[in-house]
Amino acid sequence: MRGLLRMSALVCLVAIAPAPRSSADVVFNLADVELAVGGTAAGTLTGSFTLSDDLATLLAADVTASGALVNGFTFEPVTYTLANSTFFTNNLASYFQLSQGSTDELRLVFDGPLAATGGSLSSMSYEWQWTAGNRIVTSGSYAPSTPAVPEPSSLALAAIAAGSAAAFGMRRARRRQAAC
């Protein structure tokens, strides 16, 4: 009985000990993003962007707008990266914008607050090229490419539960042996 009490006390100490918060950057992949000019299909957006685990900082971007010929205007293929663009937002939970000088611009607007589980892009999203004009996003979404990482405290609780179940099983087995 004393051993069980000691073990319970140890388990309680471990359970209340502060566990460090886990962190993992979140990589979002664009999916099925279609561009249009005046209702005419005008290409796609593909690629990804990476945010800090708290979704407060854009860490990387690699988004490619495909080329297209629409109504006599030629949209060139353009790759937007954080390294080759100027980043702008005053509310990352709603949108971000990457501008390459005064020639190309990509704005991704989220349909609702930015969520770690993903979501849809708003039709207010667009890609603009100085030589051809605007292409509006007509459909598409973003989704995380990596599964969520469990917090260390969740793992500690799972270990405590497994240890308690094992201790209970061992105690029960000893009682059965003693009764025989």
LUMLUMKOL-561568 format. One record per residue: residue in one letter; x negated, y, z of N, C-alpha, C in turn. Coordinates in steps of 0.1 Angstrom, whole numbers, plus 5000, padded with zeros to 4 digits. Each point is the difference from the previous one (the first is absolute). Example, Ala and Ser with C-alpha at 12.3 -4.5 7.8 and 13.67 -1.06 7.14 Angstrom:
2
FIDREN type n.px n.py n.pz ca.px ca.py ca.pz c.px c.py c.pz
FIDREN    A 4868 4943 5078  5009  5012  5000 4991 5012 5000
FIDREN    S 5004 5011 4993  4991  5011  5000 5008 5011 5008
***
This chain:
180
FIDREN type n.px n.py n.pz ca.px ca.py ca.pz c.px c.py c.pz
FIDREN    M 4992 4988 5000  5008  5012  5000 4991 5013 5000
FIDREN    R 4989 4999 5008  4992  5012  5000 4993 5002 4987
FIDREN    G 4997 4990 4993  4994  5001  4986 5010 5007 4991
FIDREN    L 5013 4996 5001  5010  5006  4992 5001 5015 5003
FIDREN    L 5000 5004 5013  5001  5014  5004 4988 5008 4994
FIDREN    R 4988 4994 5002  4988  5007  4995 5001 5002 4984
FIDREN    M 5005 4989 4994  5001  5001  4985 5010 5011 4996
FIDREN    S 5011 5001 5008  5010  5010  4997 4995 5014 5002
FIDREN    A 4992 5002 5011  4994  5013  5003 4991 5004 4988
FIDREN    L 4992 4990 4996  4990  5003  4989 5008 5004 4987
FIDREN    V 5011 4992 4997  5008  5003  4989 5005 5014 5000
FIDREN    C 5005 5004 5012  5006  5014  5002 4989 5010 4998
FIDREN    L 4988 4998 5005  4989  5010  4998 4997 5001 4985
FIDREN    V 4999 4989 4993  4997  5000  4986 5012 5007 4992
FIDREN    A 5012 4998 5004  5012  5006  4993 5000 5015 5001
FIDREN    I 4996 5005 5012  5001  5014  5002 4988 5008 4996
FIDREN    A 4989 4993 4997  4988  5006  4995 5002 5007 4987
FIDREN    P 4996 5012 4998  5003  5007  4988 4992 4994 4988
FIDREN    A 5007 4996 4990  4994  4995  4988 4997 5011 4990
FIDREN    P 4989 4999 4993  4998  5011  4990 5010 4999 4989
FIDREN    R 5004 5011 4994  5009  5001  4990 4994 4995 4987
FIDREN    S 5007 4991 4993  4994  4996  4987 5002 5010 4989
FIDREN    S 4992 5001 4990  5002  5009  4990 4996 4994 4987
FIDREN    A 5007 5002 4990  4997  4996  4986 5006 5009 4990
FIDREN    D 4992 5005 4991  5005  5009  4990 5010 4992 4992
FIDREN    V 5010 5008 4995  5011  4994  4992 4998 5003 4985
FIDREN    V 4999 4990 4992  4999  5001  4986 5014 4998 4994
FIDREN    F 5005 5010 4992  5013  4999  4994 4997 4998 4985
FIDREN    N 5007 4991 4994  5000  4997  4986 5013 5006 4993
FIDREN    L 4998 5007 4989  5011  5005  4992 5006 4988 4993
FIDREN    A 5014 4999 4999  5006  4989  4993 5011 5006 4991
FIDREN    D 5000 4996 4987  5011  5003  4990 5002 5015 4999
FIDREN    V 4990 5008 5000  5002  5015  4999 5001 5004 4985
FIDREN    E 5011 5005 4996  5003  5004  4987 5000 5015 4999
FIDREN    L 4994 5005 4989  5000  5014  4997 5009 5003 4988
FIDREN    A 5006 5012 5000  5009  5004  4988 4999 5015 4998
FIDREN    V 5003 5004 4987  5001  5014  4996 5014 5001 4994
FIDREN    G 5008 5008 5007  5014  5003  4995 5007 4987 4997
FIDREN    G 4999 4990 5009  5007  4987  4998 4994 4990 4991
FIDREN    T 4989 5004 4994  4992  4991  4991 4989 4994 5007
FIDREN    A 4998 4986 5000  4989  4993  5007 4987 5007 4995
FIDREN    A 4991 5002 5010  4988  5007  4997 4988 4995 5008
FIDREN    G 5000 4987 5003  4988  4994  5006 5003 4995 5014
FIDREN    T 4989 4996 5007  5001  4995  5014 4989 5005 5009
FIDREN    L 5002 4998 5013  4990  5002  5009 4996 4987 5007
FIDREN    T 4987 4997 5001  4996  4988  5007 4989 5004 5009
FIDREN    G 4997 4991 5010  4989  5003  5009 5004 4999 5015
FIDREN    S 4992 5007 5008  5002  4999  5014 4995 5013 5007
FIDREN    F 5004 5001 5013  4995  5011  5008 4999 4994 5014
FIDREN    T 4990 5006 5008  4997  4994  5013 5002 5011 5011
FIDREN    L 5007 4997 5010  5003  5009  5011 4994 4994 5013
FIDREN    S 4997 5009 5010  4995  4996  5013 5012 4992 5006
FIDREN    D 4996 4992 5011  5010  4992  5006 5012 5007 5006
FIDREN    D 4998 5013 5003  5011  5008  5006 5008 5008 4988
FIDREN    L 4996 4997 4988  5006  5006  4988 4999 5015 4999
FIDREN    A 4990 5005 5007  4998  5015  5001 4989 5005 4991
FIDREN    T 4991 4991 4994  4989  5005  4992 4999 4992 4987
FIDREN    L 4999 5006 4989  4998  4994  4987 4985 4997 4999
FIDREN    L 4996 4987 5000  4986  4996  5000 4995 4997 4986
FIDREN    A 5008 4996 4991  4996  4996  4986 5012 5000 4991
FIDREN    A 4998 5002 4987  5010  4999  4990 4994 4995 4987
FIDREN    D 5007 4992 4993  4995  4995  4987 5013 4997 4992
FIDREN    V 5006 5010 4994  5012  4999  4992 4998 5004 4986
FIDREN    T 5004 4992 4991  4999  5002  4986 5013 5003 4993
FIDREN    A 5001 5011 4993  5011  5003  4991 4997 4995 4986
FIDREN    S 5009 4991 4995  4997  4995  4986 5002 5011 4990
FIDREN    G 4994 4997 4988  5002  5010  4989 5013 4998 4993
FIDREN    A 5005 5010 4993  5013  4999  4993 5001 5011 4990
FIDREN    L 5007 4997 4989  5004  5010  4990 5015 5002 5001
FIDREN    V 5004 5012 5004  5014  5003  5002 5003 5014 4993
FIDREN    N 5010 4999 4991  5005  5013  4994 4988 5008 4994
FIDREN    G 4990 4993 4995  4989  5007  4993 4989 5004 5010
FIDREN    F 5002 4998 5013  4990  5003  5010 4992 4988 5004
FIDREN    T 4987 5001 5001  4992  4989  5003 4996 5001 5015
FIDREN    F 5004 4990 5008  4996  4999  5014 4988 4991 5000
FIDREN    E 4989 5005 5005  4988  4992  5000 5000 4991 5013
FIDREN    P 4994 4988 5000  4998  4993  5012 4991 5007 5010
FIDREN    V 5005 5002 5012  4992  5007  5010 5000 4992 5013
FIDREN    T 4988 4999 5006  4998  4993  5013 4998 5011 5011
FIDREN    Y 5008 5000 5010  4999  5009  5011 4994 4993 5012
FIDREN    T 4989 5005 5004  4994  4994  5012 4998 5012 5010
FIDREN    L 4998 4997 5013  4998  5010  5010 4987 5007 4997
FIDREN    A 4990 4992 4995  4987  5006  4998 4999 5010 4988
FIDREN    N 5009 4998 4990  4999  5009  4988 5012 5010 5000
FIDREN    S 5007 5001 5011  5011  5009  5001 5000 5009 5012
FIDREN    T 5008 5011 4999  5003  5008  5012 5012 4994 5006
FIDREN    F 5000 4998 5013  5011  4994  5007 5008 5011 5007
FIDREN    F 5014 4999 4999  5008  5010  5006 5012 4994 5006
FIDREN    T 5004 5004 5012  5013  4997  5006 5001 5009 5012
FIDREN    N 5012 5003 5004  5003  5006  5013 5009 4991 5008
FIDREN    N 5003 4988 4995  5008  4990  5007 4998 4987 4993
FIDREN    L 4989 4992 5004  4997  4987  4994 5012 4990 5002
FIDREN    A 5008 5002 5010  5011  4991  5001 5010 5001 4989
FIDREN    S 5000 5011 4992  5009  5003  4989 4994 4998 4987
FIDREN    Y 4987 5005 4998  4994  5000  4987 4985 5002 5001
FIDREN    F 4993 4998 4989  4987  5005  4998 4997 5003 4985
FIDREN    Q 4990 5009 4998  4997  5004  4986 4985 4999 4998
FIDREN    L 4997 4995 4988  4986  5000  4996 4999 5008 4987
FIDREN    S 4991 5010 5000  4998  5009  4988 4986 4999 4995
FIDREN    Q 4998 4999 4987  4987  4999  4994 4998 5013 4993
FIDREN    G 4994 5010 5007  4998  5013  4994 5014 5006 4997
FIDREN    S 5001 5007 4988  5012  5005  4996 5006 4993 4988
FIDREN    T 4996 4987 4998  5004  4993  4989 5010 4988 5003
FIDREN    D 4999 4994 5011  5008  4988  5003 5004 5000 5015
FIDREN    E 5013 4996 5002  5005  5000  5014 5009 4988 5002
FIDREN    L 4999 4993 5011  5009  4989  5004 5006 5004 5013
FIDREN    R 5013 4999 5001  5007  5002  5013 5009 4988 5003
FIDREN    L 4997 4993 5011  5008  4989  5004 5009 5004 5012
FIDREN    V 5013 5000 4998  5010  5004  5010 5007 4988 5005
FIDREN    F 5001 4998 5013  5006  4988  5005 5014 5002 5003
FIDREN    D 5008 4990 4996  5015  5000  5003 5002 4997 5014
FIDREN    G 5000 5010 5009  5001  4998  5014 4986 5001 5006
FIDREN    P 4999 5000 5013  4987  5000  5007 4991 4989 4996
FIDREN    L 4987 5002 4998  4990  4990  4997 5001 4989 5010
FIDREN    A 5001 4988 4996  5001  4989  5009 4989 4989 4998
FIDREN    A 4995 4995 5011  4990  4989  4999 5005 4988 4992
FIDREN    T 5013 4998 5000  5006  4989  4993 5002 5002 4985
FIDREN    G 4998 5013 4996  5002  5003  4986 5013 5007 4997
FIDREN    G 5003 5003 4988  5012  5007  4996 5000 5004 4986
FIDREN    S 5009 5009 4996  5002  5004  4986 4994 5014 4998
FIDREN    L 4996 5002 4987  4996  5014  4997 5012 5008 4995
FIDREN    S 5000 5013 5003  5010  5009  4997 4999 5004 4985
FIDREN    S 5011 5004 4994  5000  5005  4986 4994 5014 5000
FIDREN    M 4996 5005 5012  4992  5013  5000 4985 4998 4998
FIDREN    S 4996 4987 4999  4986  4996  4997 4998 5003 4985
FIDREN    Y 4988 5004 4997  4997  5003  4986 4985 4999 4997
FIDREN    E 4996 5000 4987  4987  5001  4996 5000 5010 4989
FIDREN    W 4991 5010 5001  4999  5011  4991 4987 5001 4993
FIDREN    Q 5000 5002 4987  4988  5002  4992 5001 5013 4993
FIDREN    W 4989 5008 5001  5000  5013  4994 5003 4999 4985
FIDREN    T 4995 4990 4993  5002  4999  4985 5014 4995 4996
FIDREN    A 5007 4993 5009  5013  4994  4996 5012 5004 5008
FIDREN    G 4998 5003 5013  5011  5004  5008 5003 4990 5012
FIDREN    N 5012 5000 5004  5005  4992  5012 5005 4986 4996
FIDREN    R 4997 4990 5008  5007  4987  4999 5005 4998 5014
FIDREN    I 5013 4997 5001  5007  4998  5012 5001 4985 5004
FIDREN    V 4998 4997 5012  5001  4986  5005 5015 4996 5000
FIDREN    T 5004 4990 4993  5015  4996  4999 5003 4988 5009
FIDREN    S 4989 4993 5003  5002  4988  5009 4987 4996 5006
FIDREN    G 5000 4992 5010  4988  4995  5006 4999 5000 5015
FIDREN    S 4991 4993 5005  4999  4999  5015 4985 4998 5004
FIDREN    Y 4998 5000 5013  4986  4998  5005 5002 4989 5011
FIDREN    A 4991 4991 5002  5000  4990  5010 4986 4997 5005
FIDREN    P 5000 4997 5013  4986  4997  5006 4995 4987 4994
FIDREN    S 4987 5000 4997  4994  4988  4994 4994 4990 5011
FIDREN    T 5000 5004 5012  4995  4991  5011 5010 4999 5010
FIDREN    P 5001 4988 5006  5010  4998  5011 4996 5008 5012
FIDREN    A 5010 5003 5009  4997  5007  5012 4991 4992 5009
FIDREN    V 4991 5006 5007  4990  4994  5009 5006 5000 5014
FIDREN    P 5002 4989 5007  5005  5000  5014 4992 5008 5009
FIDREN    E 5006 5007 5009  4993  5008  5010 4993 4990 5010
FIDREN    P 4989 5004 5006  4993  4991  5009 5009 4997 5012
FIDREN    S 5009 5009 5005  5008  4997  5011 5010 4989 4997
FIDREN    S 5005 4999 4987  5009  4990  4996 4993 4986 5000
FIDREN    L 4987 5000 4995  4992  4988  5001 4998 4996 5014
FIDREN    A 4997 5009 5009  4998  4997  5014 5012 4994 5006
FIDREN    L 5012 5005 4997  5012  4995  5006 5003 4986 4994
FIDREN    A 4997 4997 4988  5001  4987  4994 4991 4990 5007
FIDREN    A 4988 5004 5003  4990  4992  5007 5005 4997 5014
FIDREN    I 5005 5010 5007  5005  4998  5013 5012 4990 5000
FIDREN    A 5009 5001 4991  5011  4991  4999 4995 4986 4997
FIDREN    A 4991 4998 4991  4994  4987  4997 4993 4994 5012
FIDREN    G 4992 5008 5007  4994  4995  5012 5009 4996 5011
FIDREN    S 5011 5008 5002  5010  4997  5011 5007 4987 4996
FIDREN    A 5004 4998 4988  5006  4988  4995 4991 4988 5003
FIDREN    A 4988 5001 4997  4990  4989  5002 4999 4997 5014
FIDREN    A 4999 5010 5009  4999  4998  5014 5012 4994 5006
FIDREN    F 5012 5004 4995  5012  4994  5005 5001 4985 4996
FIDREN    G 4996 4997 4988  5000  4987  4995 4990 4991 5008
FIDREN    M 4988 5005 5003  4990  4992  5008 5006 4998 5014
FIDREN    R 5006 5010 5006  5005  4998  5013 5011 4989 5000
FIDREN    R 5009 5001 4990  5011  4990  4999 4994 4986 4998
FIDREN    A 4990 4999 4992  4994  4987  4998 4994 4994 5012
FIDREN    R 4993 5009 5009  4994  4995  5012 5011 4995 5010
FIDREN    R 5011 5007 5000  5011  4996  5009 5006 4987 4996
FIDREN    R 5001 4997 4987  5005  4988  4995 4990 4988 5004
FIDREN    Q 4987 5003 4999  4990  4990  5003 5000 4997 5015
FIDREN    A 5002 5010 5008  5000  4998  5015 5013 4993 5004
FIDREN    A 5011 5001 4993  5012  4993  5003 5000 4985 4997
FIDREN    C 4991 4997 4991  4999  4985  4996 4993 4992 5010
***
